[in-house]
Amino acid sequence: MTGYTLDQIFIGTPQALPEGSPSAIYKHDVARRIAVEHAGLAGDAQADPDNHGGPERAVHHYPAEHYDFWQARLNSAEPFVPGVFGENLSIAGLTEADVHAGDIFTLGTTRLQLSQPRWPCWKPGDRLAIKPMARELIEHGRAGWFYRVLETGDIAPGDTLTRVAVAEHGITLARLWALKNTREPDAQMREEIAFMVSYDGLAPAWQDRLRG
């Protein structure tokens, strides 16, 4: 099976955004082996636990190759480099076009299941001084995704992310974004939406978004 190298790990604790609200989007890279629990990475925290973190949003993966896209498209208060979106894992080689809710991976001594695409809030835009950043992430479907932790363990930079099970439904995250963003879905899309809103591998929050 093809493996993908974990280039960087990021964790953080709440700091003030430019407008003053606390956020843990400011993360620093970690060069050591770090524990992964069901709630997420050791030392990683959330300022707003009602809307961030939890078992369905335990670990955030952001495709490293997306940063070139954003750098070419937008002007930011900070350079578009790994970590700037508050992700935990920076890995190249997999994008939303390659993965599905329900896919299972091993990383280090952990076992992870892809639970949902990230639904971005306003905080990346505030950090980057780009007000429509959340809309951009949604419209282009380049927000990364979350894992739930099936088996706890530890990870370190240089470990290999290996997909060990592929969800049989075949609906990629890129397709899932298309289903969400299409105002008048056709018959096939409506059938796919009906399947995904009842699919246990997709986090309840995203099931609700598709229903809406």
N, C-alpha and C positions, 0 to 999 in steps of 0.2 A: 504493500500500500504506500502511496505517496505521502511523504511527511513534509511539514512546513516548519521552519525554524522560528522559535520564539526569540525575536530580536531584542525586545525591551519589555520590562515590567514596570508599571506605574502605580503608585499608591499616593494617597493624600489625606489631609485633614482639612476641615473647613477654614477658609480665609474669606476676607471681604472682597466681593466683586467691585468694579469701579463705581456702580451705583449704590453700594453699601451693603447689600444682602450677603449673608454668608453662603459659601459654596465650596464643595470639595473638588471642583473641576480643576483646580490647580494641583497637579500631581508631580511627583519627582520620580525619576527612574531608580530602580533598585537592582544592584548588581549581585545580590546574594540569593541563596535559596530561601523561599518564603512559603509559609503555610497557606493552604487554601481550605477554608471551612465552608459549610453549607451557606453561610451568610456572605461569603466573599473572601478576599485576600486579607491576611493578617496585617493590621496597620492601616487599612483603607477604611475611610469613614464617609458618612453622608451628613450634610447639614439639614436635609429635608427627607427624613426616612419615610414619610408618607408617599412621596413621589419618586424616590430613588432608593436603590438597594433592595434588599429582601431576597428570598430564595429564587424568585423568577428573574431577578436582575442581579445575580451574584457577581458575575464577571463580565466585563465589557471588552469585546474584541473589535478593534478598528483596523480595516485593511490599510496597510501602509501606503499602497500605491494611489489611494485617493488623494493624498496631499498634493501631488503634482497637478491634479485636476483643479483643486481649489486655488492653488497658487496662480494658475493661469487664468482663472475665472474672476477672482475677487481680490480686492486690496484689504489687507488686515492690519490691525494694530500690532499684531505679532506675526512672525513667520508661520506658515503652515508646515509644522513638523510634528512627528509622532509625539503624542501626549497632550497636544493642545486642545483636543476635544474631551479630555478627561477619561480616556480609555485606560483599561488595565493592561491589555495585551496589544503589542504592536507586532504584527505578523504580515508578511507579504506572501502572495500566491493564491489567496482565496478572497473572493469578493461576494457580494450578494447574489451574483449570477451563478455561483458555484455551490451554494449551500441551501439547506432547507430546515425549517423548524422540525425538530425531532431527530436530526442527525446527532450521532454520538461520537465523541472524540476522547482520546487519551492525551494527556499532557503531563509530563513528569510522572508523578505517581497518582495523579488524579484521573477521574473519569467525568467528563462534562457532557451535557446535552444542550444543544442550541434551543433556546426557549422562545425567542422573539426578536424581531428587529428593534433597535433602539428607537423610541419615539422622542425626538429632541424637544427640549424646552427652550426658554429664552436665554438661558445662561451662557451657552457658547457664543451667542451673538453679543452679549454684553462684554464678555471677556475680550472678544476680537474686535469690538466696536463695529460690528456689522449687524444692524438691526434685523434684516431679513434672513439671518443665518439659519434659523430653525426652518423657515419656509424653504430655503435652498436645499437643506438636507432632506426634507420630506419630498420636494418635487423631483429631486434627482435620485432618491432612494439610496443615498450614500451615507447612512447614519451608523453603520456597523450593527452589531447584534450582541445579545446577551446569552450567557450560558447559565443553566442551573447546575449545581454540583451534585452528581450522582454518587461519587466516591471522593471523600476528602483525601488530601495528601499534601505534596509540596511541589513547587515548580522553581525553575531558575532560568535566566537567559541562556540560550543555546539548546534548551530542551526542544523536543520535536512534538508538534501537534499532529496527531494521526487520526484520520477519520476511520472508525471501526464499524460503523453502521450508518447506512443511508436511509432516510425516511422514504418509504415506498410510494408516497403520494406524488412525488416528483415536482411539487410546486416550489420553485426556488424563492428566496427572499426578494429577488428582483421582480418576480411575478407577483408575489404578495403585495409589494408596493404598487404595482400596476392595478391590482384588484382594489386596493384602498383608494388610489388616486383617480380612478375612472368614474366619472359622474353617472354615466349611463352604460353599465356593463352589459355585454351581450349574453346570450344564453349560456355559452360555455363558461364565461366568467361568473355568472350567477351560480352555476353548478359548483364551481371551485370554491366560491365564497361559502356556500352552504356546507361544503365538506369541512373547510377550515374552521368555521365557527363551532364545530362540534369535535374537532380534532384535539385529543388530549395533549399532544406534544406541543401545541401552541399555547402560550400563556393566556390566561383569562382576559387580561387587559387588551390584548390584540384581538381576541375573539369578539370582545365588545366593540372595538373600533370597526371591525368588518361588519358587524350587525348595523352599526350606525350609518 
